[in-house]
C-alpha cells in the first residue's frame, strides 16, 4: 500500500504522526530500537521510519474515532514478552490499537510484532505493507527468532475463530491454540494477558457466508448490519494484566499445556468481565 508512495508523501505522513504525538512522545518514538540492516529493514522486512509514517492514520483512529483508554499498560515488562489477547471485530483494528498503545502509552515505547494468519500475505500489496510495519506470518520459527531478539509479540490464540465470531458469541472466548504456550516455555518468555473491550461491537456479524468464504479463500465472510465490515466508532478499552510466568517443558503433553493455557484464558476472561462492568455504554 505504502510501497509506491514517494518520499515526500511518506515524510508528510510521518510529520502528521509526530504532530499528533507531541514533542515529548515524539522524542520517545525516535528512541525506539532500530534493528535495520544496510537495506533499511530488519530480517523480517520491518522498517521503523515506514512504520512511523504508516501509524499516523491509526493514531488518529486511536485518539479520535475509537477514543482508546488503556489500563495497566505499565505492567508490560521490558525485553521479550508475549501479549496474548482476545480477538474480534471482523477487521483487526484491535491489534492496531494495541500496537498504537504500546508505541504511545508504554514506557519505554515498544514497536510490537503481530502474528498474522498464513492467508494474509496472499492479499495484493498487503504482505509488503504488513512486513514493513513489523507484522509477520505466525510460524513457530518466526516467533522464536523474534523472542530471542527480545521483541514484544502480540498473539491472538483464537485466530480466525475469534475475529469472525457472530454477535451472539460476543465476548465469549473461543478455543485457544497451544502454540504460544510452547514458545513461552521454550524461550522463557513472560505472558501478559490483554483484554479488548469495544471491538466486538464495531462490526457485529449477523451471519457467516461460508460458501463465499471458501470460494474466496477467506476463513470467513461475515455479513454485518451495514453489509460491510466497516467499523463503527465504538469506544475501546484496553486492559493489560500482570505478567504470567510458566515453567515446564515445551514438549509436554497437550493436556499439560492446556492447563497453563486455561490460566491465561481465565485471566483474559476476568478482565473482559471487569471491562464490561466498568464501561458506561458501547460508544462512551
C-alpha positions as CSV (number, residue, x, y, z in Angstrom):
1,X,0.0,0.0,0.0
2,X,2.7,2.5,1.0
3,X,5.4,0.9,-1.1
4,X,4.6,3.0,-4.2
5,X,4.3,6.3,-2.3
6,X,7.0,8.9,-2.8
7,X,9.4,10.0,-0.1
8,X,7.6,13.4,0.1
9,X,4.2,11.8,0.9
10,X,5.8,9.4,3.4
11,X,7.6,12.3,5.1
12,X,4.3,14.1,5.4
13,X,2.6,11.1,6.9
14,X,5.5,10.8,9.4
15,X,5.2,14.5,10.2
16,X,1.5,14.0,10.8
17,X,2.3,11.2,13.3
18,X,4.9,13.5,15.0
19,X,2.4,16.4,15.2
20,X,-0.3,14.2,16.8
21,X,2.2,12.5,19.2
22,X,3.5,15.8,20.5
23,X,7.1,16.7,21.3
24,X,7.6,14.5,24.4
25,X,6.2,11.4,22.8
26,X,7.9,12.1,19.5
27,X,11.2,12.2,21.3
28,X,10.4,8.8,22.8
29,X,9.3,7.4,19.5
30,X,12.7,8.4,17.9
31,X,14.3,6.4,20.7
32,X,12.7,3.2,19.5
33,X,15.2,0.4,19.0
34,X,16.2,0.2,15.4
35,X,17.2,-3.3,14.1
36,X,17.6,-2.5,10.4
37,X,20.4,-3.7,8.1
38,X,22.1,-1.8,5.4
39,X,18.9,-2.1,3.3
40,X,16.8,-0.2,5.9
41,X,14.9,-3.2,7.1
42,X,15.3,-6.0,9.7
43,X,15.4,-9.7,8.7
44,X,11.6,-9.7,8.5
45,X,11.2,-6.6,6.5
46,X,10.3,-4.2,9.3
47,X,11.3,-0.5,8.8
48,X,10.9,2.0,11.7
49,X,10.5,5.1,9.5
50,X,7.9,3.4,7.4
51,X,6.1,2.3,10.5
52,X,6.1,5.8,12.0
53,X,4.6,7.1,8.7
54,X,2.0,4.3,8.5
55,X,0.9,4.7,12.1
56,X,-0.4,8.2,11.5
57,X,-3.9,7.2,10.4
58,X,-4.1,4.6,13.2
59,X,-3.1,7.1,15.8
60,X,-5.9,9.4,14.5
61,X,-8.3,6.5,14.9
62,X,-6.9,5.7,18.3
63,X,-7.3,9.3,19.6
64,X,-10.5,10.5,17.8
65,X,-12.5,7.6,16.4
66,X,-12.2,4.8,19.0
67,X,-11.1,7.1,21.8
68,X,-8.9,4.4,23.3
69,X,-8.3,4.2,27.1
70,X,-5.6,1.9,28.5
71,X,-5.4,0.3,31.9
72,X,-2.3,-1.4,33.3
73,X,0.0,-0.9,30.4
74,X,2.8,-0.1,32.9
75,X,2.7,-3.8,33.7
76,X,4.3,-4.8,30.4
77,X,7.9,-5.8,31.2
78,X,10.9,-4.7,29.3
79,X,12.6,-7.3,27.0
80,X,10.9,-10.3,25.4
81,X,7.2,-10.7,26.1
82,X,4.1,-12.3,24.6
83,X,1.0,-10.1,24.7
84,X,-1.9,-12.6,24.5
85,X,-5.3,-11.0,23.7
86,X,-8.9,-11.8,22.8
87,X,-9.7,-11.1,19.1
88,X,-12.9,-9.8,17.4
89,X,-14.4,-7.2,15.1
90,X,-14.1,-8.7,11.5
91,X,-11.2,-6.3,10.8
92,X,-8.0,-6.5,13.0
93,X,-8.4,-3.0,14.5
94,X,-7.9,-4.5,17.9
95,X,-4.4,-5.4,17.0
96,X,-3.7,-2.0,15.5
97,X,-5.0,-0.2,18.6
98,X,-2.8,-2.4,20.9
99,X,0.1,-1.6,18.7
100,X,-0.5,2.2,18.9
101,X,-1.0,1.9,22.7
102,X,2.4,0.2,23.0
103,X,4.0,2.9,20.9
104,X,2.3,5.9,22.5
105,X,1.5,4.9,26.1
106,X,4.1,2.3,27.1
107,X,7.3,3.4,28.8
108,X,9.6,2.9,27.1
109,X,7.6,2.8,23.8
110,X,7.6,-0.5,22.0
111,X,7.1,-1.5,18.4
112,X,5.2,-4.8,18.7
113,X,5.2,-7.6,16.3
114,X,1.8,-9.2,15.5
115,X,1.4,-12.7,14.2
116,X,-0.9,-12.7,11.2
117,X,-2.7,-15.7,9.6
118,X,-1.0,-17.5,6.7
119,X,-3.6,-16.4,4.2
120,X,-3.0,-12.7,4.8
121,X,0.2,-12.4,2.7
122,X,-1.7,-13.7,-0.3
123,X,-3.7,-10.4,-0.5
124,X,-2.3,-7.9,-3.0
125,X,0.0,-5.3,-1.5
126,X,-0.9,-6.5,2.0
127,X,2.2,-8.7,2.5
128,X,4.7,-5.9,1.9
129,X,2.7,-3.4,4.0
130,X,2.5,-5.9,6.9
131,X,6.2,-6.7,6.8
132,X,7.2,-3.0,6.8
133,X,5.1,-2.3,9.9
134,X,6.5,-5.4,11.6
135,X,3.7,-7.9,11.2
136,X,4.7,-11.4,10.2
137,X,3.2,-14.8,9.5
138,X,2.8,-16.6,12.8
139,X,5.1,-19.6,12.4
140,X,6.9,-21.0,15.4
141,X,10.3,-20.3,13.9
142,X,9.4,-16.6,13.2
143,X,8.2,-16.2,16.8
144,X,11.2,-18.0,18.3
145,X,13.7,-15.7,16.4
146,X,11.8,-12.6,17.5
147,X,11.6,-13.6,21.1
148,X,15.3,-14.5,21.1
149,X,15.9,-10.9,20.0
150,X,13.8,-9.6,23.0
151,X,10.9,-8.4,20.9
152,X,7.3,-7.9,22.1
153,X,4.9,-10.2,20.2
154,X,1.2,-9.8,20.0
155,X,-0.7,-13.1,19.7
156,X,-4.4,-13.8,19.2
157,X,-4.8,-17.5,20.1
158,X,-8.4,-17.6,18.9
159,X,-7.3,-16.8,15.4
160,X,-10.0,-16.5,12.8
161,X,-12.4,-18.2,15.2
162,X,-12.2,-15.0,17.3
163,X,-12.2,-12.2,14.8
164,X,-15.1,-13.6,12.8
165,X,-17.4,-14.7,15.7
166,X,-21.1,-14.0,15.4
167,X,-23.0,-11.4,17.5
168,X,-24.5,-14.0,20.0
169,X,-20.9,-15.1,20.8
170,X,-19.6,-11.6,21.6
171,X,-17.1,-11.5,24.5
172,X,-17.1,-15.3,24.7
173,X,-13.5,-16.5,24.2
174,X,-13.2,-19.2,21.5
175,X,-10.8,-22.1,21.7
176,X,-7.2,-21.1,22.3
177,X,-4.3,-22.8,20.4
178,X,-1.4,-24.2,22.4
179,X,1.4,-22.9,20.2
180,X,2.0,-19.6,22.1
181,X,2.5,-21.6,25.4
182,X,5.1,-23.9,23.8
183,X,7.0,-20.8,22.7
184,X,6.8,-19.2,26.1
185,X,8.2,-22.3,27.8
186,X,10.9,-22.8,25.2
187,X,12.1,-19.2,25.3
188,X,11.3,-18.4,29.0
189,X,9.1,-15.6,28.0
190,X,6.5,-13.9,30.3
191,X,3.0,-13.7,29.1
192,X,0.9,-10.5,29.6
193,X,-2.9,-11.1,29.1
194,X,-4.7,-8.4,27.3
195,X,-8.4,-7.8,27.1
196,X,-10.0,-5.6,24.4
197,X,-13.4,-4.1,25.1
198,X,-15.2,-2.4,22.2
199,X,-14.1,-4.3,19.2
200,X,-16.9,-6.8,19.4
201,X,-19.5,-4.1,18.6
202,X,-17.5,-2.3,15.9
203,X,-18.8,-4.6,13.1
204,X,-21.3,-7.2,14.6
205,X,-21.6,-10.2,12.4
206,X,-25.1,-11.5,11.8
207,X,-24.1,-14.5,9.8
208,X,-21.1,-16.1,8.1
209,X,-21.4,-17.0,4.4
210,X,-19.1,-20.0,4.5
211,X,-19.5,-21.0,0.8
212,X,-18.5,-17.5,-0.3
213,X,-15.6,-17.5,2.2
214,X,-14.4,-20.8,0.7
215,X,-14.7,-19.5,-2.8
216,X,-12.6,-16.5,-2.0
217,X,-10.1,-18.4,0.1
218,X,-11.0,-16.5,3.3
219,X,-11.5,-18.1,6.7
220,X,-14.9,-16.3,7.0
221,X,-17.2,-14.0,5.1
222,X,-19.3,-12.2,7.7
223,X,-22.5,-10.2,7.0
224,X,-22.8,-7.1,9.2
225,X,-25.7,-4.6,9.6
226,X,-24.1,-2.3,7.1
227,X,-23.3,-5.1,4.7
228,X,-19.6,-4.4,5.0
229,X,-17.2,-4.8,8.0
230,X,-16.7,-1.0,8.2
231,X,-16.0,-0.3,11.9
232,X,-18.5,1.8,14.0
233,X,-17.0,4.4,16.3
234,X,-17.2,2.2,19.4
235,X,-15.1,3.2,22.4
236,X,-12.1,0.9,23.0
237,X,-10.8,0.0,26.4
238,X,-7.6,-2.0,26.6
239,X,-6.7,-3.9,29.8
240,X,-3.2,-5.2,30.4
241,X,-2.9,-7.8,33.2
242,X,0.0,-8.9,35.4
243,X,2.8,-10.9,33.7
244,X,2.3,-14.6,34.0
245,X,5.4,-16.8,34.3
246,X,5.2,-20.5,33.5
247,X,7.6,-23.4,34.0
248,X,7.7,-26.8,32.3
249,X,8.8,-28.4,29.1
250,X,7.6,-27.1,25.7
251,X,7.2,-30.7,24.5
252,X,4.8,-31.7,27.4
253,X,1.6,-33.5,26.5
254,X,-1.2,-31.2,25.2
255,X,-3.2,-31.9,28.3
256,X,-0.5,-30.3,30.5
257,X,-0.1,-27.3,28.2
258,X,-3.8,-26.9,28.1
259,X,-3.9,-26.4,31.9
260,X,-1.4,-23.4,31.5
261,X,-3.3,-22.0,28.5
262,X,-6.6,-22.1,30.6
263,X,-4.9,-19.9,33.2
264,X,-4.1,-17.3,30.5
265,X,-7.6,-17.6,29.1
266,X,-9.2,-17.2,32.5
267,X,-7.1,-14.1,33.2
268,X,-8.3,-12.5,29.9
269,X,-11.9,-13.5,30.5
270,X,-11.8,-12.0,34.0
271,X,-10.5,-8.7,32.6
272,X,-13.3,-8.8,29.9
273,X,-15.9,-9.1,32.6
274,X,-14.3,-6.3,34.5
275,X,-14.2,-4.1,31.5
276,X,-17.8,-4.8,30.6
277,X,-18.9,-4.0,34.1
278,X,-16.9,-0.7,34.2
279,X,-18.0,0.8,30.9
280,X,-20.9,3.1,30.7
281,X,-22.0,2.4,27.1
282,X,-20.7,1.0,23.9
283,X,-19.9,4.4,22.4
284,X,-18.9,6.4,25.6
